[in-house]
Amino acid sequence: MELQKLMEDLELLGIENDQAQSDKSKKYLNITRDTGQFLFVLVKAIHASQILEVGTSNGYSTIWLASALSDQGMVYTIEVNPEKVTQASANIGIANLSSKVTQLVGNASDVLADVPGHVDFIFLDADRKEYVTLAEQLFNLLKPGGLLVCDNATSHRDELEEFIYWLNHQSNLSTSLVPVGKGELLVYKGEQ
């Protein structure tokens, strides 16, 4: 299946699924298309080769990230919901990107240690209340010169207050809020 058609189908599926579900755990809560395009350009611009994604859902954002990588690149993506892991695996396979994606199953705090080495790029789109407890681990994984992008920075700003406070008190981090999709918080990691 052509990648563009797959992405359009997944976008529509995400919208329809989320409208039909009352149980939040069954919603996909996918990023918007413009957010996907933005992530794709960022990955290309910084020449990222190793990406960490926290919050796979059904793989929509994972496909945006993986499709921007060179052949040697890898996305390590974390998802706690087994049903979504299965759906993401199928969608990533249809996109012919399985060789660029390693799925890690479990809570981020439990599986971050399974990410080998350091990453150039991190995308956060999971339980926002956990970000502050993961912050040190995440920024230890991120290479100097790397970029972390946090979704829902406008739509759920109140849930990110503690995390943003932590970010603003780190001397080697620079932040910028970009009004794309539901708001993307960009965090650049400088030298220590």
N, C-alpha and C positions, 0 to 999 in steps of 0.2 A: 504494500500500500504506500502511496506517495506520502511523504512526511507532512506536507502542508494539509492534505486531506485528513490524515490521522489527527493532527492537532485541532483542526476545526471540529471533527467528530468528538474528540475528548472535551473540548471547550463546551460544546452543546450538551454532552452527557453530564458534565459537571454541574451546569446550570439547572438542567432538568432534575437531576438527582437531589441537589440541595433544596430545590423548591418542594420536592415530594417528601423529604425526610424531616421528621420532628426530632429524631435522636441525633444529637450533634456528632456522636462517634461514627455515625454512618454517612455523614456529609463529607464531601471531598474537599470543600473549601479551597478550591484551586486558585492560583494567582490569576490575574487578569492577563489578557493577551498582550497588552502594552508592557506589563511587567515582564512577561516572558521575553519579549523582544529586547527590553532594556537589559535583562540579565545576559542574554545572548551576546549583545554588543559589549557589555562589561567584560565578560569572559574572554572574548576576542581581543579587546583593547589591552588587557593586562597580560595577555599570553598565558593564561592560567593552564596548568597541566594537571593539577591535583585539586579537586573540589570536594568539600564536605557540605552535604545538605542535611539539615535536621528537619524532618517532616516530609516524607515521600508522598503520602496520600496515595493516589492512583497513578502517580508517575508523570503527571502533566508537566510540572516544573522540572523534574529530573530530565525529561526529554529535551526541554529547552537548553538546559545546562550541558548535557552530554553532546548534543548536536553542535555545540560551539567549540568543542575540544578537537585537538589534533588526534591522529590515530593512536598516539601513545598516551593520551590523556585518560583520566579516571575520575568518576564521580563516586564517592562513598556516601551513600544515602541511608538515613536512619528512619525507621518507622516502627512504632510499637504495635499497631493493629495488624494481626495476621491476615485478615481478609484483604486489607489494603495492600499488604506486601504481595499477595498473590496477584491482585489486579495490576499493580505496578509492574510486576515481572512480565506479565502477559503484554502489557502496553509497550514496555521497553523492548520486548522481543519483536513485536509488530513493527516498531520503528527501526529495527536492525541495529540497535545500540547496546545490546547485552554485553558486548566485549568492552564497553566503556563504563559500565556501571557495576558496582559492588553493593549489594543490599545488605545492610546490617539490621537485624531484628531485635528490638527491645527498647528500653528506656535509654535516652541519650546518655544519661549519667553512667549507665552500666556498659555501654558499648563504644564510647568514645575512645577507649584504650585500644580498640581493635582497628583504628585508623592508623595505617603504617606511616611513619615519618611525619612530615609537615605538609600543609596545604597552602595553596596560593589564594584560595577563594572559599568563603563560607556563606551559605545561604540559610537563614533561619526562618522557618515557617511552621512552627509547632506550638507547644504550650508556652505562651509568652511569660507566664509566671515563673517558669523554670530557668529562664535565660540568665538571671543574675546569679543563680547557683552554679550554672555551667560556665560563666564568663571566664574565669581563670583558665579552665581546661581548654576552652575554645581558643583563647588568645595565645595559649602556649602552643597550640597546634598550628596557628596561623603564622606564616613566615613574615619577617619584616618586609615591608613593601606590599603585603597582601591586603585583601579587601574583604570585609564582612558586610553582607547586606541583610537587613532585617525587614521582613514584610510586615504589613499592617501598622506601620509607624504613625499613620494619621488616623486610621479607622479605629484602632485600639490603643491609642497613646496612653490612656490611663493604666493599662495593664503593663506598659513598658517603663513607667516612671522610675522604678527602682533600678532597672537595667541601664536606662539612660543616665541616671545619677552616677552609677558606677563608671560608665564610659567616660563621662565628663571629668572624672577625678583620676584618670590615668594619663600621665604626662606624654606617653608615646602614641596616643590615639587621637585622630582628628575625625570629626563627624560632619555629615551634611544630610539634611532631610530633602529628599527629592519627591515632588508631587506627581508620581507616576502610580497608576493603579490605586491601591489603598494606602499609599505612602511607603516609600522605601528609605530606610535609614542606612546610609553608607558610612562605614567606619574603616578608615585607613590606619594600618599599623605601621608606625615609623620605627626607626632604630631605637633600641633600648637606651 
